[in-house]
Amino acid sequence: MKKHNFSAGPCILPQEVLKKASEAVVDFNGLGLSLVEISHRSKEFVEVMETARSLVLELLGLQDQGYQALFLQGGASTQFLMVAYNLLEKKAGYLNTGTWSDKAIKEAKLFGEIIEVGSSKDEKFNYIPKGYTIPDGLDFLHLTSNNTIFGTQMKKFPKTNAPIVCDMSSDIFSREMDFSQFDMIYAGAQKNMGPAGTTLVVIKEDILGKVSRQIPSMLDYKVHIGKDSMFNTPAVFPVYVSMLTLQWLKNLGGISAIEEINEKKAQLLYSEIDLNPVFNGFANKEDRSIMNATFNLAEDGLKESFDSMLRDAGINGLNGHRSVGGYRASMYNALSLESVGVLVDIMSEMERKG
């Protein structure tokens, strides 16, 4: 039985994508060779990379606007370093909304002055800061659009003259917005786009080349752009699966279509959390993520019973992050409304049991 996969990452992927990917591992495009055996310089894989990069810009509405899409390696954690290496000359601003922005700040401090323009650490990151002031003269402002661990999500983004860099690892391609307001977006594939092993970077070329330091080739965005995201051997399988997922999303109707589905999933689950006295939501209501819903049991003594019911229903990956505890339902693009319904039914049954 296929389980209902609420894992925070590596995440659930569409079944048709998994089927095509599994076939390609055995025989890619009738070549008599596996996808993971062919040269990354072959025309067959070069086409995969070009298609994936093109689909990214198409889905985000950033074609012909000076942006480049790259598939790199090292996860979003390497981007914490690369962003500062390439963009930070004197000082940058960071909005601290969770564990990952905290880590990004730590890396950036190696390269220049970091101003924390706002933080929600005082309340264990259960809200998005508002009303903060962005100082002038920043090399860039760094934001995290969605906080997987704490279940919060930015609904509005600040206006500033500084370039805006946004970590969208856990909600990329999940909701419509004006993506041109960002000068750089990065996202680990494993949370909403593909398997672990590649990281998407979308960057406006005109923000590069402004720092005085020398940048090692492997960490230089300009080098990767100049080599069409093929400076070194790319993560062939993750890039291919990401391409398939992007094609799946396009065929579904794009970001607007998936956003409608994602809103329905989130509304269904949050309605149950709010109405059911057995559960308490963690994140502030106005800042709740449509991707990651965090909640706790009102009584710890109910945990054994609830966990048993989850297992019997084939629900996977619902445990909260170790730093928060409780439960976290990650409702990424490929998770069905039906799976959310199964979870809600179990939560309702918990209330009936008393």
Residue pairs with C-beta under 8 A, 6 or more apart in sequence:
1 314
2 15
2 314
3 314
3 315
3 316
4 313
4 314
4 315
4 316
4 335
4 339
4 342
4 343
5 11
5 12
5 316
5 317
5 335
5 339
6 12
6 315
6 316
6 317
6 318
6 328
6 329
6 330
6 331
6 335
6 339
6 343
7 316
7 317
7 330
8 148
8 149
8 170
8 191
8 292
8 317
8 321
8 328
8 330
9 148
9 170
9 188
9 190
9 191
9 196
9 330
10 190
10 195
10 196
11 190
11 191
11 192
11 330
11 332
11 334
12 332
12 334
12 335
13 194
13 195
13 241
13 245
13 334
14 245
14 248
14 334
16 248
17 241
17 244
17 245
17 248
17 334
20 244
21 35
21 237
21 240
21 241
21 244
24 34
24 35
24 240
25 34
25 35
25 36
25 237
26 34
27 33
27 34
28 34
28 35
28 38
28 44
29 44
31 38
31 44
35 45
35 236
35 237
35 240
36 236
36 237
38 44
38 45
38 236
39 45
40 230
40 233
40 234
40 236
41 230
45 236
45 240
46 230
48 239
48 240
48 243
49 71
49 228
49 229
49 230
49 234
49 239
50 228
51 243
51 247
52 69
52 71
52 239
52 240
52 242
52 243
52 246
53 68
53 69
53 70
53 71
53 228
53 229
54 69
55 243
55 246
55 247
55 250
56 69
56 200
56 202
56 246
57 63
57 67
57 69
57 202
58 250
59 173
59 246
59 249
59 250
59 254
59 255
60 173
60 179
60 185
60 202
60 255
61 179
61 180
62 179
62 180
62 202
65 180
65 204
66 204
66 205
66 206
67 202
67 203
67 204
67 205
68 202
68 203
68 205
68 225
69 200
69 201
69 202
69 229
70 200
70 201
70 202
70 203
70 221
70 224
70 225
70 229
71 198
71 199
71 200
71 201
71 229
71 234
71 235
71 238
71 239
71 242
72 78
72 79
72 198
72 199
72 201
72 224
72 229
73 197
73 198
73 199
73 232
73 234
73 235
74 199
75 188
75 196
75 199
76 100
76 167
76 169
76 186
76 187
76 188
76 199
77 103
78 199
79 167
79 186
79 199
79 201
80 103
80 104
80 106
80 107
80 108
81 107
81 110
81 219
82 219
82 221
83 104
83 108
83 140
83 142
83 165
83 184
83 186
84 92
84 107
84 108
84 110
84 111
84 112
85 111
85 211
85 213
85 215
85 219
85 220
86 208
86 211
86 215
86 219
86 220
86 221
87 139
87 140
87 163
87 165
87 184
87 207
87 208
87 210
87 211
88 108
88 111
88 112
88 139
88 140
88 211
89 112
89 139
89 210
89 211
89 212
90 112
90 113
90 137
90 139
91 112
91 113
91 114
91 115
91 137
91 138
91 139
92 108
92 112
92 113
92 114
92 115
92 138
92 139
92 140
92 141
92 142
93 114
93 115
93 116
93 117
93 134
93 135
93 138
93 140
93 141
93 142
93 162
94 101
94 104
94 105
94 108
94 114
94 115
94 116
94 117
94 141
94 142
95 101
95 116
95 117
95 118
95 119
95 129
95 132
95 141
95 142
95 143
95 144
96 102
96 105
96 116
96 118
96 119
96 120
96 121
96 129
97 119
97 120
97 125
97 128
97 129
97 143
97 144
97 147
97 150
97 152
97 154
98 120
98 125
98 144
98 147
98 148
98 149
98 150
98 152
99 125
99 147
99 149
99 150
99 323
100 144
100 147
100 148
100 149
100 167
100 169
101 142
101 143
101 144
101 147
101 167
102 121
104 142
104 144
104 167
105 114
105 116
108 114
108 142
111 213
112 139
115 135
115 138
117 132
117 133
117 134
117 135
117 141
118 129
118 130
118 132
119 129
120 126
120 127
120 128
120 129
120 152
124 150
124 324
125 147
125 149
125 150
125 152
126 150
126 152
126 282
126 283
126 284
126 287
127 152
127 283
127 284
127 286
127 287
128 152
128 153
128 154
128 155
128 284
128 287
132 158
134 141
134 158
134 160
134 162
136 161
138 160
138 162
139 162
139 163
139 210
140 162
140 163
140 164
140 165
140 183
140 184
140 207
141 158
141 160
141 162
141 163
141 164
141 165
142 165
142 166
142 167
143 154
143 157
143 158
143 164
143 165
143 166
143 167
144 154
144 166
144 167
145 153
145 154
145 157
145 166
145 167
145 168
145 171
146 152
146 153
146 154
146 168
146 169
146 170
146 171
146 289
146 291
146 292
147 153
147 170
147 289
147 292
148 169
148 170
148 191
148 289
148 291
148 292
148 321
148 328
148 330
149 292
149 321
149 323
149 324
149 328
150 282
150 283
150 294
150 324
151 282
151 283
151 288
151 289
151 292
151 293
151 294
151 328
152 283
152 284
152 287
152 288
152 289
153 171
153 287
153 288
153 289
153 290
153 291
154 287
155 286
155 287
157 164
157 166
157 177
157 181
157 182
158 164
163 183
163 184
163 204
163 207
164 181
164 182
164 183
164 184
165 182
165 183
165 184
165 185
165 186
166 182
166 184
166 185
166 186
167 186
167 187
168 185
168 186
168 187
169 186
169 187
169 188
169 191
169 192
170 187
170 191
170 192
170 289
170 291
170 292
170 330
171 192
171 289
171 290
171 291
172 185
172 187
172 191
172 192
172 193
172 200
173 192
173 193
173 246
173 249
173 255
173 258
173 333
174 192
174 255
174 258
174 259
174 262
174 290
174 291
174 332
174 333
175 255
175 259
175 262
175 290
176 255
176 256
176 259
179 185
179 202
182 202
183 203
183 204
183 207
184 201
184 202
184 203
184 204
184 207
185 200
185 201
185 202
185 203
186 199
186 200
186 201
186 202
187 193
187 199
187 200
188 196
188 199
188 200
189 195
189 196
189 197
189 198
189 199
189 200
189 238
189 242
190 196
190 197
191 330
191 332
192 291
192 332
192 333
193 200
193 242
193 245
193 246
194 238
194 239
194 241
194 242
194 245
195 237
195 238
195 241
196 238
197 235
197 237
197 238
198 234
198 235
198 238
198 239
198 242
200 242
201 221
201 224
203 221
203 225
205 225
208 221
208 222
208 225
209 222
217 223
217 231
218 231
218 232
223 231
224 231
245 334
249 255
249 258
249 333
252 258
258 333
261 333
261 337
262 290
262 291
262 331
262 333
263 290
264 337
265 290
265 331
265 335
265 337
265 340
266 288
266 289
266 290
266 293
266 331
268 337
268 340
268 341
268 344
269 293
269 329
269 331
269 340
269 343
269 344
270 281
270 288
270 293
272 279
272 344
272 347
272 348
273 279
273 280
273 281
273 293
273 295
273 347
274 281
274 285
276 347
276 348
276 350
276 351
277 298
277 351
278 297
278 298
278 299
278 302
278 347
278 350
278 351
279 295
279 296
279 297
279 298
279 347
279 350
280 295
280 296
280 297
280 298
281 288
281 293
281 294
281 295
282 294
282 295
282 296
282 324
282 326
283 289
283 294
290 331
291 330
291 331
291 332
292 328
292 329
292 330
292 331
293 328
293 329
293 331
294 320
294 324
294 326
294 327
294 328
295 326
295 327
295 328
295 329
296 320
296 325
296 326
296 327
297 303
297 306
297 326
297 327
302 350
305 350
305 353
306 346
306 350
309 346
309 349
309 350
310 318
310 343
310 346
313 342
313 343
313 346
314 342
315 339
315 342
315 343
315 346
317 330
318 327
318 328
318 329
318 343
319 327
319 328
320 326
320 327
320 328
321 328
329 340
329 343
331 340
